[in-house]
Amino acid sequence: MKFKDLEKTIKNLVAKDEIAEAIDLLSAAFEDHPVINDIILQSGRYHSLKKEQLNGTMDFDTIQTYLNQLRANILTFIHSQRGSAVFKETTKNGENITIEGAYKFSLARISTLWLLTDSKQRENKLSISEICQLTNNKSRKFVVQSLNELEQNNLVEKISEGKRVYWSVNEKGIALAKKFKGSTLWKDV
């Protein structure tokens, strides 16, 4: 994902009050960089506010004030990363990515599509966290990139249920997966 696309997505999520999703996307995009600590702090603040709201220990106006500050912090953070060397973009021919990163991304592509087309999972919709866990992929960033790529190519569908986001393979994705069925990496699909 290019920084411009990340920034646009973050702004859209904040505008829709989907703060948890914005934090998750930032966490995935910056997971291997020192700025992740800033994102973790904002995530902690968000979840603390949600607990206060659920417990009824803080009045509505105070919570809204803190949430507005959090939204501003997220927008300020993403703006501060523009032009920063921290976020490395990958080009179509992979010029700006390490060979290790290229292989991790390829593995994430294969394992994500495999999981979504697996006969045991096909009828389920899965969250990014579930996909990471079930594919044993420790890098959310590559799973997020894979899902975005699959969605751009109309192979998966993004399903929003309230503030939760799930992914499900569609018929076009299943047809592509069938082409890989003979591969040694692609068993029991």
Beta strands, then each sheet from edge to edge (+ up, - down):
strand 1: 156-161
strand 2: 164-169
sheet 1: 1+ 2-
end
